[in-house]
Amino acid sequence: MADDKEQQGEQGYQLQSQHFYKIITSYMPESFEQDAVQIALIAVDKYRQLKDIAFYIKHEYDKKYPGSGKATEGVYHCIVGKSFASAVSHETRQFIHMKVDTYHVILWKSKDTPFTPGGE
């Protein structure tokens, strides 16, 4: 269950209802985990459609931890749903799988692979 600090959420947003979460797997530093949980709680509170929840989480995390814009640095991705399978490659210490209420949330950072010059 989210505590009072987490119920208040990011930037003073007051959650409209009580939400439960559980971190299933994480390869992130604790501060990154806490930010991911905060953002996910707000997303589930604000939005009903899964694509909107995923979009919010991904973009808020990108704002919180912006990259340099280089393709070699990588970008964040987010999947939200009740039933799905996944296999993703991620940067070291940049992956979290959590459950918020009835939704599974996977957030990770991976590098974009540039096209090989002259490739097919």
Biopython code that builds the backbone (N, CA, C, O; Angstrom):
import numpy as np
from Bio.PDB.StructureBuilder import StructureBuilder

atoms = [
    (1, "MET", "N", (0.847, -1.175, 0.000)),
    (1, "MET", "CA", (0.000, 0.000, 0.000)),
    (1, "MET", "C", (0.893, 1.239, 0.000)),
    (1, "MET", "O", (1.939, 1.252, 0.648)),
    (2, "ALA", "N", (0.496, 2.244, -0.700)),
    (2, "ALA", "CA", (1.262, 3.479, -0.775)),
    (2, "ALA", "C", (1.101, 4.262, 0.527)),
    (2, "ALA", "O", (0.002, 4.361, 1.074)),
    (3, "ASP", "N", (2.216, 4.819, 1.016)),
    (3, "ASP", "CA", (2.117, 5.599, 2.249)),
    (3, "ASP", "C", (1.670, 7.029, 1.932)),
    (3, "ASP", "O", (1.440, 7.371, 0.772)),
    (4, "ASP", "N", (1.548, 7.874, 2.986)),
    (4, "ASP", "CA", (1.021, 9.229, 2.800)),
    (4, "ASP", "C", (1.854, 10.052, 1.834)),
    (4, "ASP", "O", (1.306, 10.774, 1.001)),
    (5, "LYS", "N", (3.188, 9.951, 1.937)),
    (5, "LYS", "CA", (4.053, 10.701, 1.034)),
    (5, "LYS", "C", (3.790, 10.281, -0.410)),
    (5, "LYS", "O", (3.702, 11.123, -1.304)),
    (6, "GLU", "N", (3.665, 8.970, -0.632)),
    (6, "GLU", "CA", (3.422, 8.474, -1.981)),
    (6, "GLU", "C", (2.007, 8.787, -2.433)),
    (6, "GLU", "O", (1.772, 8.964, -3.629)),
    (7, "GLN", "N", (1.058, 8.859, -1.505)),
    (7, "GLN", "CA", (-0.312, 9.209, -1.877)),
    (7, "GLN", "C", (-0.391, 10.650, -2.361)),
    (7, "GLN", "O", (-1.237, 10.980, -3.192)),
    (8, "GLN", "N", (0.500, 11.524, -1.839)),
    (8, "GLN", "CA", (0.492, 12.903, -2.309)),
    (8, "GLN", "C", (1.031, 12.973, -3.722)),
    (8, "GLN", "O", (0.552, 13.768, -4.530)),
    (9, "GLY", "N", (2.023, 12.150, -4.030)),
    (9, "GLY", "CA", (2.520, 12.072, -5.395)),
    (9, "GLY", "C", (3.494, 13.175, -5.752)),
    (9, "GLY", "O", (3.926, 13.969, -4.917)),
    (10, "GLU", "N", (3.817, 13.183, -7.027)),
    (10, "GLU", "CA", (4.800, 14.076, -7.606)),
    (10, "GLU", "C", (4.266, 15.506, -7.687)),
    (10, "GLU", "O", (3.112, 15.725, -8.055)),
    (11, "GLN", "N", (5.102, 16.461, -7.346)),
    (11, "GLN", "CA", (4.798, 17.881, -7.469)),
    (11, "GLN", "C", (3.477, 18.253, -6.806)),
    (11, "GLN", "O", (2.742, 19.093, -7.326)),
    (12, "GLY", "N", (3.168, 17.643, -5.671)),
    (12, "GLY", "CA", (1.986, 18.011, -4.921)),
    (12, "GLY", "C", (0.673, 17.457, -5.439)),
    (12, "GLY", "O", (-0.381, 17.820, -4.918)),
    (13, "TYR", "N", (0.693, 16.599, -6.437)),
    (13, "TYR", "CA", (-0.550, 16.012, -6.948)),
    (13, "TYR", "C", (-1.168, 15.151, -5.860)),
    (13, "TYR", "O", (-0.502, 14.268, -5.318)),
    (14, "GLN", "N", (-2.414, 15.391, -5.539)),
    (14, "GLN", "CA", (-3.127, 14.603, -4.525)),
    (14, "GLN", "C", (-3.875, 13.468, -5.210)),
    (14, "GLN", "O", (-4.776, 13.708, -6.014)),
    (15, "LEU", "N", (-3.505, 12.237, -4.893)),
    (15, "LEU", "CA", (-4.183, 11.086, -5.485)),
    (15, "LEU", "C", (-5.644, 11.074, -5.060)),
    (15, "LEU", "O", (-5.964, 11.368, -3.908)),
    (16, "GLN", "N", (-6.523, 10.735, -5.987)),
    (16, "GLN", "CA", (-7.960, 10.751, -5.746)),
    (16, "GLN", "C", (-8.453, 9.494, -5.015)),
    (16, "GLN", "O", (-9.521, 9.503, -4.402)),
    (17, "SER", "N", (-7.670, 8.421, -5.086)),
    (17, "SER", "CA", (-8.056, 7.196, -4.383)),
    (17, "SER", "C", (-6.812, 6.446, -3.927)),
    (17, "SER", "O", (-5.696, 6.744, -4.351)),
    (18, "GLN", "N", (-7.028, 5.478, -3.064)),
    (18, "GLN", "CA", (-5.950, 4.662, -2.516)),
    (18, "GLN", "C", (-5.488, 3.661, -3.571)),
    (18, "GLN", "O", (-6.319, 3.012, -4.207)),
    (19, "HIS", "N", (-4.186, 3.526, -3.765)),
    (19, "HIS", "CA", (-3.640, 2.579, -4.727)),
    (19, "HIS", "C", (-2.629, 1.676, -4.031)),
    (19, "HIS", "O", (-1.941, 2.088, -3.098)),
    (20, "PHE", "N", (-2.556, 0.451, -4.500)),
    (20, "PHE", "CA", (-1.609, -0.514, -3.971)),
    (20, "PHE", "C", (-0.552, -0.773, -5.021)),
    (20, "PHE", "O", (-0.842, -0.784, -6.218)),
    (21, "TYR", "N", (0.679, -0.984, -4.574)),
    (21, "TYR", "CA", (1.730, -1.318, -5.523)),
    (21, "TYR", "C", (2.677, -2.332, -4.904)),
    (21, "TYR", "O", (2.779, -2.475, -3.686)),
    (22, "LYS", "N", (3.358, -3.022, -5.789)),
    (22, "LYS", "CA", (4.369, -3.991, -5.369)),
    (22, "LYS", "C", (5.452, -3.994, -6.436)),
    (22, "LYS", "O", (5.155, -4.128, -7.623)),
    (23, "ILE", "N", (6.695, -3.850, -6.025)),
    (23, "ILE", "CA", (7.804, -3.956, -6.965)),
    (23, "ILE", "C", (8.107, -5.444, -7.125)),
    (23, "ILE", "O", (8.440, -6.133, -6.160)),
    (24, "ILE", "N", (7.987, -5.920, -8.351)),
    (24, "ILE", "CA", (8.200, -7.344, -8.629)),
    (24, "ILE", "C", (9.673, -7.610, -8.915)),
    (24, "ILE", "O", (10.270, -8.508, -8.320)),
    (25, "THR", "N", (10.261, -6.837, -9.820)),
    (25, "THR", "CA", (11.684, -6.948, -10.147)),
    (25, "THR", "C", (12.215, -5.556, -10.403)),
    (25, "THR", "O", (11.565, -4.747, -11.066)),
    (26, "SER", "N", (13.395, -5.276, -9.880)),
    (26, "SER", "CA", (13.985, -3.974, -10.147)),
    (26, "SER", "C", (15.499, -4.098, -10.218)),
    (26, "SER", "O", (16.130, -4.762, -9.396)),
    (27, "TYR", "N", (16.054, -3.449, -11.213)),
    (27, "TYR", "CA", (17.504, -3.308, -11.338)),
    (27, "TYR", "C", (17.833, -1.819, -11.364)),
    (27, "TYR", "O", (18.731, -1.391, -12.089)),
    (28, "MET", "N", (17.105, -1.031, -10.572)),
    (28, "MET", "CA", (17.312, 0.413, -10.506)),
    (28, "MET", "C", (17.794, 0.799, -9.120)),
    (28, "MET", "O", (17.524, 0.101, -8.142)),
    (29, "PRO", "N", (18.513, 1.918, -9.037)),
    (29, "PRO", "CA", (18.820, 2.450, -7.700)),
    (29, "PRO", "C", (17.507, 2.804, -6.996)),
    (29, "PRO", "O", (16.504, 3.089, -7.650)),
    (30, "GLU", "N", (17.521, 2.786, -5.685)),
    (30, "GLU", "CA", (16.303, 3.011, -4.911)),
    (30, "GLU", "C", (15.617, 4.340, -5.240)),
    (30, "GLU", "O", (14.389, 4.402, -5.306)),
    (31, "SER", "N", (16.393, 5.389, -5.444)),
    (31, "SER", "CA", (15.782, 6.692, -5.756)),
    (31, "SER", "C", (15.051, 6.647, -7.101)),
    (31, "SER", "O", (14.002, 7.274, -7.252)),
    (32, "PHE", "N", (15.587, 5.920, -8.068)),
    (32, "PHE", "CA", (14.922, 5.765, -9.367)),
    (32, "PHE", "C", (13.638, 4.949, -9.193)),
    (32, "PHE", "O", (12.615, 5.262, -9.802)),
    (33, "GLU", "N", (13.691, 3.906, -8.365)),
    (33, "GLU", "CA", (12.502, 3.089, -8.071)),
    (33, "GLU", "C", (11.402, 3.956, -7.486)),
    (33, "GLU", "O", (10.255, 3.897, -7.930)),
    (34, "GLN", "N", (11.751, 4.764, -6.485)),
    (34, "GLN", "CA", (10.760, 5.615, -5.830)),
    (34, "GLN", "C", (10.110, 6.570, -6.822)),
    (34, "GLN", "O", (8.900, 6.793, -6.772)),
    (35, "ASP", "N", (10.909, 7.134, -7.723)),
    (35, "ASP", "CA", (10.356, 8.021, -8.745)),
    (35, "ASP", "C", (9.435, 7.258, -9.689)),
    (35, "ASP", "O", (8.378, 7.765, -10.065)),
    (36, "ALA", "N", (9.819, 6.060, -10.070)),
    (36, "ALA", "CA", (8.986, 5.245, -10.965)),
    (36, "ALA", "C", (7.652, 4.907, -10.302)),
    (36, "ALA", "O", (6.606, 4.958, -10.950)),
    (37, "VAL", "N", (7.684, 4.565, -9.022)),
    (37, "VAL", "CA", (6.458, 4.256, -8.289)),
    (37, "VAL", "C", (5.570, 5.493, -8.204)),
    (37, "VAL", "O", (4.370, 5.414, -8.468)),
    (38, "GLN", "N", (6.152, 6.634, -7.837)),
    (38, "GLN", "CA", (5.384, 7.884, -7.737)),
    (38, "GLN", "C", (4.683, 8.206, -9.053)),
    (38, "GLN", "O", (3.491, 8.509, -9.073)),
    (39, "ILE", "N", (5.422, 8.137, -10.134)),
    (39, "ILE", "CA", (4.878, 8.472, -11.451)),
    (39, "ILE", "C", (3.800, 7.476, -11.853)),
    (39, "ILE", "O", (2.771, 7.867, -12.405)),
    (40, "ALA", "N", (4.025, 6.189, -11.582)),
    (40, "ALA", "CA", (3.036, 5.165, -11.933)),
    (40, "ALA", "C", (1.745, 5.343, -11.122)),
    (40, "ALA", "O", (0.653, 5.174, -11.663)),
    (41, "LEU", "N", (1.860, 5.679, -9.842)),
    (41, "LEU", "CA", (0.670, 5.902, -9.022)),
    (41, "LEU", "C", (-0.162, 7.060, -9.566)),
    (41, "LEU", "O", (-1.388, 6.972, -9.639)),
    (42, "ILE", "N", (0.504, 8.130, -9.942)),
    (42, "ILE", "CA", (-0.214, 9.277, -10.505)),
    (42, "ILE", "C", (-0.872, 8.894, -11.824)),
    (42, "ILE", "O", (-2.025, 9.249, -12.070)),
    (43, "ALA", "N", (-0.145, 8.169, -12.674)),
    (43, "ALA", "CA", (-0.687, 7.771, -13.977)),
    (43, "ALA", "C", (-1.946, 6.932, -13.832)),
    (43, "ALA", "O", (-2.934, 7.163, -14.529)),
    (44, "VAL", "N", (-1.914, 5.954, -12.926)),
    (44, "VAL", "CA", (-3.078, 5.084, -12.716)),
    (44, "VAL", "C", (-4.235, 5.875, -12.114)),
    (44, "VAL", "O", (-5.399, 5.587, -12.391)),
    (45, "ASP", "N", (-3.917, 6.861, -11.300)),
    (45, "ASP", "CA", (-4.945, 7.694, -10.690)),
    (45, "ASP", "C", (-5.600, 8.626, -11.712)),
    (45, "ASP", "O", (-6.810, 8.848, -11.665)),
    (46, "LYS", "N", (-4.805, 9.167, -12.630)),
    (46, "LYS", "CA", (-5.297, 10.162, -13.594)),
    (46, "LYS", "C", (-5.993, 9.559, -14.814)),
    (46, "LYS", "O", (-6.958, 10.130, -15.323)),
    (47, "TYR", "N", (-5.512, 8.416, -15.281)),
    (47, "TYR", "CA", (-5.959, 7.897, -16.575)),
    (47, "TYR", "C", (-6.607, 6.523, -16.455)),
    (47, "TYR", "O", (-6.317, 5.768, -15.527)),
    (48, "ARG", "N", (-7.479, 6.208, -17.394)),
    (48, "ARG", "CA", (-8.165, 4.914, -17.420)),
    (48, "ARG", "C", (-7.678, 4.020, -18.561)),
    (48, "ARG", "O", (-7.652, 2.796, -18.427)),
    (49, "GLN", "N", (-7.293, 4.632, -19.677)),
    (49, "GLN", "CA", (-6.831, 3.839, -20.812)),
    (49, "GLN", "C", (-5.361, 3.476, -20.631)),
    (49, "GLN", "O", (-4.544, 4.309, -20.238)),
    (50, "LEU", "N", (-5.040, 2.215, -20.925)),
    (50, "LEU", "CA", (-3.679, 1.722, -20.706)),
    (50, "LEU", "C", (-2.645, 2.500, -21.504)),
    (50, "LEU", "O", (-1.552, 2.768, -21.007)),
    (51, "LYS", "N", (-2.982, 2.866, -22.739)),
    (51, "LYS", "CA", (-2.022, 3.615, -23.566)),
    (51, "LYS", "C", (-1.727, 4.977, -22.948)),
    (51, "LYS", "O", (-0.603, 5.468, -23.053)),
    (52, "ASP", "N", (-2.711, 5.591, -22.311)),
    (52, "ASP", "CA", (-2.502, 6.887, -21.661)),
    (52, "ASP", "C", (-1.637, 6.744, -20.406)),
    (52, "ASP", "O", (-0.797, 7.597, -20.123)),
    (53, "ILE", "N", (-1.848, 5.675, -19.669)),
    (53, "ILE", "CA", (-1.032, 5.409, -18.475)),
    (53, "ILE", "C", (0.428, 5.214, -18.883)),
    (53, "ILE", "O", (1.329, 5.820, -18.302)),
    (54, "ALA", "N", (0.653, 4.361, -19.891)),
    (54, "ALA", "CA", (2.018, 4.093, -20.352)),
    (54, "ALA", "C", (2.677, 5.360, -20.895)),
    (54, "ALA", "O", (3.843, 5.629, -20.606)),
    (55, "PHE", "N", (1.931, 6.133, -21.678)),
    (55, "PHE", "CA", (2.451, 7.370, -22.260)),
    (55, "PHE", "C", (2.872, 8.337, -21.154)),
    (55, "PHE", "O", (3.953, 8.922, -21.218)),
    (56, "TYR", "N", (2.024, 8.504, -20.145)),
    (56, "TYR", "CA", (2.320, 9.419, -19.042)),
    (56, "TYR", "C", (3.590, 8.981, -18.300)),
    (56, "TYR", "O", (4.473, 9.797, -18.038)),
    (57, "ILE", "N", (3.674, 7.700, -17.969)),
    (57, "ILE", "CA", (4.835, 7.192, -17.227)),
    (57, "ILE", "C", (6.113, 7.416, -18.022)),
    (57, "ILE", "O", (7.096, 7.930, -17.487)),
    (58, "LYS", "N", (6.107, 7.037, -19.289)),
    (58, "LYS", "CA", (7.290, 7.173, -20.132)),
    (58, "LYS", "C", (7.722, 8.632, -20.235)),
    (58, "LYS", "O", (8.900, 8.939, -20.056)),
    (59, "HIS", "N", (6.793, 9.528, -20.518)),
    (59, "HIS", "CA", (7.155, 10.928, -20.714)),
    (59, "HIS", "C", (7.541, 11.635, -19.419)),
    (59, "HIS", "O", (8.428, 12.488, -19.431)),
    (60, "GLU", "N", (6.901, 11.304, -18.315)),
    (60, "GLU", "CA", (7.290, 11.905, -17.034)),
    (60, "GLU", "C", (8.676, 11.424, -16.613)),
    (60, "GLU", "O", (9.462, 12.193, -16.060)),
    (61, "TYR", "N", (8.975, 10.148, -16.875)),
    (61, "TYR", "CA", (10.292, 9.622, -16.526)),
    (61, "TYR", "C", (11.360, 10.236, -17.426)),
    (61, "TYR", "O", (12.464, 10.531, -16.969)),
    (62, "ASP", "N", (11.033, 10.428, -18.709)),
    (62, "ASP", "CA", (11.957, 11.116, -19.623)),
    (62, "ASP", "C", (12.243, 12.535, -19.136)),
    (62, "ASP", "O", (13.380, 12.999, -19.221)),
    (63, "LYS", "N", (11.217, 13.232, -18.626)),
    (63, "LYS", "CA", (11.418, 14.592, -18.105)),
    (63, "LYS", "C", (12.278, 14.574, -16.848)),
    (63, "LYS", "O", (13.135, 15.436, -16.655)),
    (64, "LYS", "N", (12.039, 13.584, -15.997)),
    (64, "LYS", "CA", (12.774, 13.489, -14.733)),
    (64, "LYS", "C", (14.242, 13.132, -14.964)),
    (64, "LYS", "O", (15.127, 13.645, -14.279)),
    (65, "TYR", "N", (14.494, 12.249, -15.935)),
    (65, "TYR", "CA", (15.845, 11.783, -16.243)),
    (65, "TYR", "C", (16.123, 11.956, -17.732)),
    (65, "TYR", "O", (16.189, 10.975, -18.472)),
    (66, "PRO", "N", (16.286, 13.199, -18.171)),
    (66, "PRO", "CA", (16.485, 13.435, -19.606)),
    (66, "PRO", "C", (17.858, 12.955, -20.069)),
    (66, "PRO", "O", (18.836, 12.981, -19.321)),
    (67, "GLY", "N", (17.898, 12.522, -21.307)),
    (67, "GLY", "CA", (19.158, 12.120, -21.904)),
    (67, "GLY", "C", (19.766, 13.282, -22.664)),
    (67, "GLY", "O", (19.226, 14.388, -22.675)),
    (68, "SER", "N", (20.870, 13.023, -23.284)),
    (68, "SER", "CA", (21.556, 14.062, -24.058)),
    (68, "SER", "C", (20.977, 14.191, -25.453)),
    (68, "SER", "O", (21.311, 15.124, -26.182)),
    (69, "GLY", "N", (20.110, 13.260, -25.830)),
    (69, "GLY", "CA", (19.541, 13.288, -27.169)),
    (69, "GLY", "C", (20.295, 12.416, -28.159)),
    (69, "GLY", "O", (19.847, 12.236, -29.292)),
    (70, "LYS", "N", (21.429, 11.876, -27.747)),
    (70, "LYS", "CA", (22.210, 11.002, -28.623)),
    (70, "LYS", "C", (21.559, 9.626, -28.659)),
    (70, "LYS", "O", (21.115, 9.112, -27.632)),
    (71, "ALA", "N", (21.507, 9.037, -29.842)),
    (71, "ALA", "CA", (20.904, 7.715, -30.005)),
    (71, "ALA", "C", (21.670, 6.655, -29.220)),
    (71, "ALA", "O", (21.099, 5.637, -28.829)),
    (72, "THR", "N", (22.953, 6.888, -28.990)),
    (72, "THR", "CA", (23.758, 5.905, -28.267)),
    (72, "THR", "C", (23.486, 5.919, -26.777)),
    (72, "THR", "O", (23.898, 5.001, -26.067)),
    (73, "GLU", "N", (22.790, 6.959, -26.280)),
    (73, "GLU", "CA", (22.514, 7.032, -24.849)),
    (73, "GLU", "C", (21.299, 6.207, -24.446)),
    (73, "GLU", "O", (21.286, 5.626, -23.361)),
    (74, "GLY", "N", (20.295, 6.145, -25.282)),
    (74, "GLY", "CA", (19.123, 5.352, -24.985)),
    (74, "GLY", "C", (17.928, 6.182, -24.565)),
    (74, "GLY", "O", (18.050, 7.364, -24.243)),
    (75, "VAL", "N", (16.771, 5.541, -24.574)),
    (75, "VAL", "CA", (15.513, 6.187, -24.221)),
    (75, "VAL", "C", (14.710, 5.239, -23.329)),
    (75, "VAL", "O", (14.975, 4.038, -23.281)),
    (76, "TYR", "N", (13.722, 5.800, -22.622)),
    (76, "TYR", "CA", (12.857, 4.994, -21.769)),
    (76, "TYR", "C", (11.673, 4.470, -22.564)),
    (76, "TYR", "O", (11.208, 5.106, -23.510)),
    (77, "HIS", "N", (11.197, 3.308, -22.167)),
    (77, "HIS", "CA", (10.029, 2.665, -22.760)),
    (77, "HIS", "C", (9.145, 2.201, -21.617)),
    (77, "HIS", "O", (9.630, 1.946, -20.514)),
    (78, "CYS", "N", (7.837, 2.091, -21.879)),
    (78, "CYS", "CA", (6.910, 1.653, -20.840)),
    (78, "CYS", "C", (5.821, 0.783, -21.445)),
    (78, "CYS", "O", (5.270, 1.092, -22.502)),
    (79, "ILE", "N", (5.522, -0.309, -20.757)),
    (79, "ILE", "CA", (4.421, -1.197, -21.120)),
    (79, "ILE", "C", (3.511, -1.296, -19.901)),
    (79, "ILE", "O", (3.987, -1.458, -18.777)),
    (80, "VAL", "N", (2.194, -1.198, -20.125)),
    (80, "VAL", "CA", (1.214, -1.319, -19.049)),
    (80, "VAL", "C", (0.123, -2.274, -19.516)),
    (80, "VAL", "O", (-0.363, -2.159, -20.641)),
    (81, "GLY", "N", (-0.263, -3.210, -18.663)),
    (81, "GLY", "CA", (-1.345, -4.111, -19.017)),
    (81, "GLY", "C", (-1.648, -5.074, -17.894)),
    (81, "GLY", "O", (-0.984, -5.089, -16.858)),
    (82, "LYS", "N", (-2.673, -5.881, -18.126)),
    (82, "LYS", "CA", (-3.061, -6.885, -17.134)),
    (82, "LYS", "C", (-2.512, -8.263, -17.475)),
    (82, "LYS", "O", (-2.295, -9.092, -16.591)),
    (83, "SER", "N", (-2.290, -8.499, -18.764)),
    (83, "SER", "CA", (-1.809, -9.810, -19.179)),
    (83, "SER", "C", (-0.982, -9.652, -20.446)),
    (83, "SER", "O", (-1.514, -9.318, -21.504)),
    (84, "PHE", "N", (0.299, -9.889, -20.338)),
    (84, "PHE", "CA", (1.182, -9.821, -21.493)),
    (84, "PHE", "C", (2.481, -10.533, -21.154)),
    (84, "PHE", "O", (2.779, -10.789, -19.987)),
    (85, "ALA", "N", (3.236, -10.842, -22.172)),
    (85, "ALA", "CA", (4.562, -11.422, -21.992)),
    (85, "ALA", "C", (5.556, -10.417, -22.559)),
    (85, "ALA", "O", (5.220, -9.635, -23.448)),
    (86, "SER", "N", (6.760, -10.443, -22.051)),
    (86, "SER", "CA", (7.762, -9.525, -22.571)),
    (86, "SER", "C", (9.152, -10.125, -22.446)),
    (86, "SER", "O", (9.413, -10.979, -21.598)),
    (87, "ALA", "N", (10.021, -9.662, -23.301)),
    (87, "ALA", "CA", (11.446, -9.963, -23.228)),
    (87, "ALA", "C", (12.123, -8.711, -23.749)),
    (87, "ALA", "O", (12.032, -8.411, -24.940)),
    (88, "VAL", "N", (12.798, -7.980, -22.883)),
    (88, "VAL", "CA", (13.402, -6.717, -23.283)),
    (88, "VAL", "C", (14.875, -6.692, -22.901)),
    (88, "VAL", "O", (15.300, -7.323, -21.933)),
    (89, "SER", "N", (15.630, -5.953, -23.678)),
    (89, "SER", "CA", (17.024, -5.677, -23.337)),
    (89, "SER", "C", (17.048, -4.282, -22.737)),
    (89, "SER", "O", (16.383, -3.374, -23.235)),
    (90, "HIS", "N", (17.809, -4.113, -21.676)),
    (90, "HIS", "CA", (17.835, -2.817, -21.005)),
    (90, "HIS", "C", (19.241, -2.439, -20.591)),
    (90, "HIS", "O", (20.131, -3.283, -20.480)),
    (91, "GLU", "N", (19.414, -1.155, -20.369)),
    (91, "GLU", "CA", (20.682, -0.653, -19.865)),
    (91, "GLU", "C", (20.889, -1.172, -18.442)),
    (91, "GLU", "O", (19.928, -1.503, -17.747)),
    (92, "THR", "N", (22.126, -1.240, -18.025)),
    (92, "THR", "CA", (22.456, -1.674, -16.676)),
    (92, "THR", "C", (21.759, -0.776, -15.665)),
    (92, "THR", "O", (21.832, 0.450, -15.752)),
    (93, "ARG", "N", (21.083, -1.401, -14.705)),
    (93, "ARG", "CA", (20.378, -0.691, -13.622)),
    (93, "ARG", "C", (19.302, 0.262, -14.136)),
    (93, "ARG", "O", (19.099, 1.337, -13.570)),
    (94, "GLN", "N", (18.619, -0.128, -15.200)),
    (94, "GLN", "CA", (17.579, 0.719, -15.774)),
    (94, "GLN", "C", (16.347, -0.104, -16.146)),
    (94, "GLN", "O", (15.868, -0.018, -17.277)),
    (95, "PHE", "N", (15.831, -0.900, -15.213)),
    (95, "PHE", "CA", (14.656, -1.736, -15.458)),
    (95, "PHE", "C", (13.859, -1.874, -14.171)),
    (95, "PHE", "O", (14.425, -2.080, -13.097)),
    (96, "ILE", "N", (12.536, -1.759, -14.288)),
    (96, "ILE", "CA", (11.661, -2.038, -13.152)),
    (96, "ILE", "C", (10.368, -2.657, -13.663)),
    (96, "ILE", "O", (9.803, -2.220, -14.666)),
    (97, "HIS", "N", (9.914, -3.681, -12.953)),
    (97, "HIS", "CA", (8.611, -4.312, -13.202)),
    (97, "HIS", "C", (7.854, -4.216, -11.885)),
    (97, "HIS", "O", (8.287, -4.748, -10.862)),
    (98, "MET", "N", (6.722, -3.533, -11.926)),
    (98, "MET", "CA", (5.923, -3.367, -10.712)),
    (98, "MET", "C", (4.461, -3.639, -11.019)),
    (98, "MET", "O", (4.058, -3.678, -12.181)),
    (99, "LYS", "N", (3.686, -3.824, -9.995)),
    (99, "LYS", "CA", (2.248, -3.965, -10.136)),
    (99, "LYS", "C", (1.601, -2.813, -9.378)),
    (99, "LYS", "O", (1.885, -2.592, -8.201)),
    (100, "VAL", "N", (0.723, -2.077, -10.072)),
    (100, "VAL", "CA", (-0.025, -0.987, -9.454)),
    (100, "VAL", "C", (-1.493, -1.339, -9.603)),
    (100, "VAL", "O", (-2.014, -1.414, -10.716)),
    (101, "ASP", "N", (-2.158, -1.556, -8.475)),
    (101, "ASP", "CA", (-3.532, -2.060, -8.466)),
    (101, "ASP", "C", (-3.573, -3.356, -9.286)),
    (101, "ASP", "O", (-2.919, -4.329, -8.911)),
    (102, "THR", "N", (-4.313, -3.393, -10.378)),
    (102, "THR", "CA", (-4.404, -4.626, -11.175)),
    (102, "THR", "C", (-3.521, -4.595, -12.420)),
    (102, "THR", "O", (-3.545, -5.528, -13.222)),
    (103, "TYR", "N", (-2.744, -3.525, -12.582)),
    (103, "TYR", "CA", (-1.914, -3.366, -13.785)),
    (103, "TYR", "C", (-0.459, -3.712, -13.516)),
    (103, "TYR", "O", (0.094, -3.369, -12.471)),
    (104, "HIS", "N", (0.142, -4.388, -14.463)),
    (104, "HIS", "CA", (1.586, -4.593, -14.451)),
    (104, "HIS", "C", (2.203, -3.455, -15.245)),
    (104, "HIS", "O", (1.690, -3.069, -16.295)),
    (105, "VAL", "N", (3.308, -2.920, -14.738)),
    (105, "VAL", "CA", (4.012, -1.819, -15.389)),
    (105, "VAL", "C", (5.472, -2.217, -15.538)),
    (105, "VAL", "O", (6.130, -2.592, -14.568)),
    (106, "ILE", "N", (5.964, -2.131, -16.760)),
    (106, "ILE", "CA", (7.390, -2.351, -17.010)),
    (106, "ILE", "C", (7.948, -1.058, -17.582)),
    (106, "ILE", "O", (7.432, -0.530, -18.568)),
    (107, "LEU", "N", (9.007, -0.551, -16.956)),
    (107, "LEU", "CA", (9.676, 0.668, -17.400)),
    (107, "LEU", "C", (11.154, 0.336, -17.534)),
    (107, "LEU", "O", (11.761, -0.195, -16.604)),
    (108, "TRP", "N", (11.743, 0.651, -18.705)),
    (108, "TRP", "CA", (13.151, 0.360, -18.908)),
    (108, "TRP", "C", (13.759, 1.345, -19.890)),
    (108, "TRP", "O", (13.067, 2.026, -20.648)),
    (109, "LYS", "N", (15.074, 1.391, -19.845)),
    (109, "LYS", "CA", (15.816, 2.242, -20.768)),
    (109, "LYS", "C", (16.658, 1.343, -21.655)),
    (109, "LYS", "O", (17.337, 0.433, -21.179)),
    (110, "SER", "N", (16.602, 1.614, -22.955)),
    (110, "SER", "CA", (17.449, 0.866, -23.883)),
    (110, "SER", "C", (17.990, 1.804, -24.936)),
    (110, "SER", "O", (17.396, 2.836, -25.248)),
    (111, "LYS", "N", (19.120, 1.422, -25.470)),
    (111, "LYS", "CA", (19.742, 2.223, -26.516)),
    (111, "LYS", "C", (19.041, 1.974, -27.832)),
    (111, "LYS", "O", (18.624, 0.857, -28.139)),
    (112, "ASP", "N", (18.922, 3.033, -28.596)),
    (112, "ASP", "CA", (18.473, 2.872, -29.973)),
    (112, "ASP", "C", (19.667, 2.360, -30.759)),
    (112, "ASP", "O", (20.793, 2.816, -30.561)),
    (113, "THR", "N", (19.421, 1.420, -31.642)),
    (113, "THR", "CA", (20.492, 0.923, -32.476)),
    (113, "THR", "C", (20.464, 1.695, -33.785)),
    (113, "THR", "O", (19.505, 1.575, -34.548)),
    (114, "PRO", "N", (21.489, 2.480, -34.056)),
    (114, "PRO", "CA", (21.490, 3.219, -35.305)),
    (114, "PRO", "C", (21.602, 2.274, -36.488)),
    (114, "PRO", "O", (22.188, 1.197, -36.384)),
    (115, "PHE", "N", (21.043, 2.681, -37.597)),
    (115, "PHE", "CA", (21.167, 1.881, -38.806)),
    (115, "PHE", "C", (22.623, 1.814, -39.215)),
    (115, "PHE", "O", (23.360, 2.793, -39.092)),
    (116, "THR", "N", (23.030, 0.669, -39.698)),
    (116, "THR", "CA", (24.381, 0.506, -40.186)),
    (116, "THR", "C", (24.519, 1.243, -41.509)),
    (116, "THR", "O", (23.732, 1.002, -42.424)),
    (117, "PRO", "N", (25.499, 2.137, -41.637)),
    (117, "PRO", "CA", (25.654, 2.847, -42.915)),
    (117, "PRO", "C", (25.843, 1.850, -44.054)),
    (117, "PRO", "O", (26.665, 0.937, -43.971)),
    (118, "GLY", "N", (25.081, 2.040, -45.094)),
    (118, "GLY", "CA", (25.167, 1.144, -46.248)),
    (118, "GLY", "C", (24.513, -0.199, -46.012)),
    (118, "GLY", "O", (24.638, -1.119, -46.821)),
    (119, "GLY", "N", (23.793, -0.306, -44.861)),
    (119, "GLY", "CA", (23.156, -1.581, -44.518)),
    (119, "GLY", "C", (21.946, -1.846, -45.375)),
    (119, "GLY", "O", (21.509, -0.999, -46.154)),
    (120, "GLU", "N", (21.419, -3.028, -45.219)),
    (120, "GLU", "CA", (20.280, -3.444, -46.031)),
    (120, "GLU", "C", (18.976, -3.217, -45.324)),
    (120, "GLU", "O", (17.915, -3.516, -45.874)),
]
sb = StructureBuilder()
sb.init_structure("model")
sb.init_model(0)
sb.init_chain("A")
sb.init_seg("    ")
for serial, (resi, resn, name, xyz) in enumerate(atoms, 1):
    if name == "N":
        sb.init_residue(resn, " ", resi, " ")
    sb.init_atom(name, np.array(xyz, "f"), 0.0, 1.0, " ", f" {name:<3s}", serial, name[0])
structure = sb.get_structure()
